[in-house]
Amino acid sequence: MNIADDLFNDEERKQLAYEAASAMAKRALTIDERSAHAHFLYAASLGSGERLKGLSKGGLVLGELKQHIRRAIELNPTHAQALQMMGGLCAELPWLLGGSDKDAELYLKRAIAADGRFTNAHLILARLLMRQGRLAEAREHIESVLHAEHPHYPYAWKHTFRPEAERLLNLLSK
């Protein structure tokens, strides 16, 4: 979903891209319900589109998002993007909506083990570890982002993930 973020600057064009991606992923699911990647793409595009609309509307599709992410992981237990997305949700959501630091950490570590080039998984985990006061572990994940040789989504890494890692490293240095 970083591609829409990379290509479009205005919210309306991003929203249209997410809606188109969601429709295509839903169509892919009608062709092959056992496609882990189609379940992930549907959840990711739907979630990204809803996030643009704001939290009040985004909460309405949370159950559907989780259902498709869980199905992607069930079909492919090493689907790094689905694991990262579930870890991110668990890290961001309040407890009442299914948030859990413990689950977030497990999902994010599984995502990194499956493919450590998804640098956002390292960032989400670093922020989680920082909240818990586990600063040495957080630093390791921040360093992984800063020194990534071939990250997925190079544009997002250069313009979003790497600057965020630098910011977090500065916080740790204070």
C-alpha positions, 0 to 999 in steps of 0.5 A: 500500500506504500505505492499509493502513498508514494505516487499520490500526494492528494488524499482523493487520489490515494482514496481512489487507488485504495478503493480500486486495489480493494476491489481488485483484491476482492475479485481475486478472492472470488477467483481463489479464496485460498490466496493468502496474498489476496486476503492480505491485499484486501485487508491492507487496501481496505484498511488504508482507505478507511484510515484516510476517512478517519478513525470513526469510520475505520473502526467499522471495518476492523473485524473484517480487516482482522478476519482477512489478516488472520486468514492470510496467516492461516493460509501462509504462516510466514506471510511477512506483510500479513504478520506485520499488519497484524502486529501493527494492529495489536500494537496500535489498538486499545485493549478493548478492540483487541490490542495487545503488546504481547501479541504485537511483539510475537507477530512482529518478530514472526514478520521479521523472521520471515523477511527482515526487509520489511523495515516498517516491522522493525520500526513498529517493534522498536516503538513498542519496545521503547514504550516498555523501556526495553531500549537496547532491543529497540536500538537493534531494530532501529539500526536494522532500519538504518542499515537496510541494504535492500528494503522493500518499498525503497521510496517509503524507506528513504522518505518515511521509515529511515527518517523515523528510525533516525528520529527514534535513535535521537530519542534514545541518545538523549 
